[in-house]
């Protein structure tokens, strides 16, 4: 086990973090949201209009695009926050990885000596 832990185990932690980040990107559809960030919300827009309804149609289209940008931006923000959390946890796990096996020795000793964590 220690042979795996100190060789392929480190690579496994990096790959697990990468898979988690890819899952977040896929679940939140980050590529699609970036590509359609300023598209109208729910594809609601007015088509060709007459001169009389031009101003109303421009306002409707602008409002629809603003709503779409806000909703998509909020989703992208949450995807970024979650990705940052996963990345920080992955880096911490990678840095702590060599010391985790020693916890099987240290924790029982601390427990027997009465030292509380």
PyMOL commands that set and color helices and strands:
alter all, ss='L'
color gray80, all
select helices_A, chain A and resi 2-5+8-27+30-35+41-43+54-100+103-113
alter helices_A, ss='H'
color red, helices_A
deselect
rebuild
show_as cartoon
